[in-house]
Amino acid sequence: MTTEQTAYIDLHVHSSFSDGAFTPSQVVERAATEGLRAIAIADHDSVAGVPEGIAAGAERGLEVIPAIELSVQFKTYKDVHLLGYGMDWGDRGFLEQLGLLRERRELRSHDILAAVNERLAGEGRAVIGFEEVAIHARGAIGRPHIARAMIGRGYVDSVEEAFRRYLVPCNVPKRYWPMDDAIATIRRLGGVAVLAHPTSVSTLRPELRSIITELAELGLDGIEVFNNMALPEEMAVLQRIAGDRGLLMTGGSDFHGIEEGQELGRGRGGIRFDDTLLTPLKARLEQRKVERS
């Protein structure tokens, strides 16, 4: 999907305002160094990093698209990730909703850390204080921040090991935004709703096609066809589904800066994301502006 003359983008990047390792400014700097034309900072349930990202992008000549990745539930499918692009991220009501989500997430993090500490104590290890975890986050505190605190203590060697040995066994269920409400909220605020890494919802093709069809009927605008989870043949299937349903196609690395196999500006197998993906996305955003006027 690429040529030497093509410019590249990354429409799914995280910063330290959720579970990314780098500040928005650092992400922008890395993206500029990689020669990317545009990125979307899409933190989990947070838009707090958007202002810094946009300002840094303006200084480096890099377009930064405001975005968010909401954790939602659709029927029995939990922790489905929904990307919202170009929405009015300063809307007061929306920020209040995100504030409630952040409070719930922090309470959950306290409970998870308590369970992790119980396991550490049973192993004869010193427990980890919440303030030790908090220094790794600029926004909502989550499990990746606990993992980094554990790495700092020398208890584990990687985030993956922390999750496997402690964070998955000590997990506490979280509450999710209902899918229909999440899509409606993104669209009401002038944004474009895109299903992130669809194969994380299901790898069964008939089931995945059915899910995406139902979401399209709820107002879903697009799907992240090119990503860091799907195999090449699965991306081809996603392209066909998007074409059949008239959905936008986007691409993003889901870059966090801490996980093996994630590279800014690249998806699975090293694929890159053409900036031609931006044109229909921006056209849809312009359409939303007209609808809101």
N, C-alpha and C positions, 0 to 999 in steps of 0.2 A: 504493500500500500504506500510505498515511499519512493521518492526519486532524490537525486543529489541536490536538486534545486528547491526541494520542498523545505519549508520552515516547520519547526516542530513545537508542540505544546504539551502540557500535562494538566488535565482537568480534574485531578484528584490528588491533592497534596495536603498533608497534615503539618501542623506547627505545634510548638510547645503550649499553645493555649488549649490543646486537648492532649493527645498522647504522642505527639511528635517530639523528636529530640532537639529540633532547632527552632529558634524564634522565627517569626515571619520574615524579618529582615535577613536572617541567615539563609532561609529557604530561598528568598528572592536572589540573594547573591549567588547561591549554588546554581540556581536555574539560569541566571545570566551567564555564568561561567560555562554551563553546558550548552549555551547558545540557543536556549528556548526562546520562543517569541512571546508566549503567554502561559500563565499557570492559573489555576483556581485553588485558592486556599479553602479547604473544606473540612474544618475541624468538627469533631463529634459534638453535636448539640451546642455549638458555640460559634458566635461571630465576633468574639472579642479580639481576635487577631487580624480582622479585616482592615481596620484603619492603618495599622502599622505596615501591613503587607502592601496596601495600595500606595502609601507614601514611599516605601522602599522601591516599589516597582517604578514609580514616576522618576525617581532619581537614577535608576539603572536602565531606563528605557524599555522596561518589561511590563507588558500588560498583566495586571492582576485582577482576576474576575472574582467578585465576592461570592462566596458559596458556603454551604453548610452540609453536614452529613447527619441526618436524623436517624435515631434508632427507633424503628417502628415495628408494629405487629400487624400481620395480615392473616386473618383467620387463626389457624394453629401455628403459623410460621412466625417465630419470634426472632428478635434481633435482626430484622431485615433492615438494610441500610438504604436510605433514600437521600439522594443528593438534590439540593435546591440551589439553582444558579441565578444570580442577578436579581434577587429579590430585595425588597426594601428592608435591609438588615437593621435599620435604626427604628423600626416600628415599635412603639412603646409596648403594646399588647404582646407582641411576639417576644420581645426581650423579657417581659415578665414571665411568660411561659417557659422560656429557656432558664430563667432564674430558678424556677421551681424544680426543673429537671436537674439543675446543678446541685441544688440542696439535697435532693433525693440521692444523687450519685455520690455525694460526699458522705452521707449517712451510710450508704452501702459500703463505701470504701472503709469506713471505720469498722464495720462488722467483718469484712473480709480480713482486714489487718488483724483483728482480734483472733480470728480463727487461725491465721498464719502464725501469729505469735504463740498460740497454744501449742501448735505443732513444733515450733522452734524450741520452746521451753521443754517439751518432751524429749527433744534431741540433745538437751543440755546446752543450748545456745542462747545468747542474750537476745531479748526481744527488741523489736524495732519500734521507735516512737513515731507517732503520726507526723510530728514536725519534721522528722527525718525523711518522710515520704513527700511532704508538701514542698520541700525545696526543689523537687524535680518537676514541679508543675507551675504554670502561670495562670491556668484556668481551673476547670473542674479536675478533681483528683480521681484517678482510676487505677485499675490493676497494673497497667504498664509502669506507673510511677512507683508502686510497691516493688515491682520487679527490679527497677533501677536501684532502689534502696537496698535490696537484697544483694545485687551485684556489688554495690559499694561496700557492703559488709564482708564480701568474699564468700557468701553463703552459696551462691550459684555463679556460673560463668557466663550465662546468657539469659536474655529475656525468655527464650523458648524453654530453657531449663526451669526457670522460675515458674512459668505457667504449668509445665508438666508435673513438677514435684509438689508445688504448693498452691498456686492460684486457681487451678482448675478444681482440685479436691476441696479447696476452701471457698469455692465460689458461693455467692449469695445472689439469688435471682433478682433481676431488675425490672422496673416497670417501663413499658414502651408506649410511644405515641401511636394511636390508632392510624392505620394506613390512610383511610379515606379522609380523615381530618388533616393529616400531614400534607397530603397532596393538595387538598383544598386550601390550606393555609399558604403554601408556597405559591400557588397560582393567584390567590387573593392579593398577595403582596407583590405581584408582578413578576414572579420568578418562574423558572422552568424546572419541573420535577422529573428526575432521572433515577431509575433503579440502578444502584451500584452493584458491580460484580454479580450479575444474576445467577451464576452457577453456584454461588454460596447459599442460595435459597434452595435450589434443587439441581441435580445433575441429570435427572431423568427427563429426557427431551419432551415427551408428551405432557408431563406435569409442568415443566417450565413454560412451555408454550401456552398452556391453559392459564397459568398464573399471570403471565404477562398480558394475555388477552383480557383477563378480568381487571387488571390494573389499568390497562388502557381505557377500559370503560369507565373507570373511576376518575380519569383525567390525566393519567401518567403521560408525560411528554416524550420520554425517551428511555433508552437503556444504555448502560456502559458496555458496549460491545467489546471494545479493546481494553483489556485490563490485565492484572497481574495474577489472576486466579485461573482463568479459562485456558484450556488447551487450544491449539490452533483450530482443530476441527470443531470445538465448541464455539469459538468466535465466529466461525463460518455459519453455524446454526443460528447464532444470535443475530448475525447480519440478515439472514433470511427472515427471521421472525420480525425484526424491525421493519424490513421492507414490506412484509405482508400486512403489518398493522399500521404502517405509515408513521412509525416512531422515529424520533431523532436518534442518531448514533453518536456516542461520545467515547473518549478514551482517556484513561488515567492510570497512574502507577500505584496509587494508594500509598505513596511514599511516606514513611514515618522517620526514616533516618537511623533506625535501630535494628531492623529486622533483616535477616539474611534473605537474599533473593529479591529485595526491593531496590530499585535503582531509579532515581529521579529522571522522569522523561521517558521511561521505558516500561513496557509490559512484559508479560511472560515470553520467554524465548528471545528477549532483547528487542522486541518490536518497538517502533516509535510511533508517535501519534501526530498525524499530519494536521497542519493548521487549517486544512479545508474543513475539518470537523467544526470549526468555529462559525463558519458562515451561516449554516442553518440554525445553529443555537442562537446566534445574535438576531437573526430574522425573527425567531419565535419570541425573543425578549422584546423586540420592537412591537410585535403584535400585542404582547401583554400590556405595553404602555398605552397603546391605542384603546385596548379594552378597559383600562382603568381611567382613561380621560373622560 
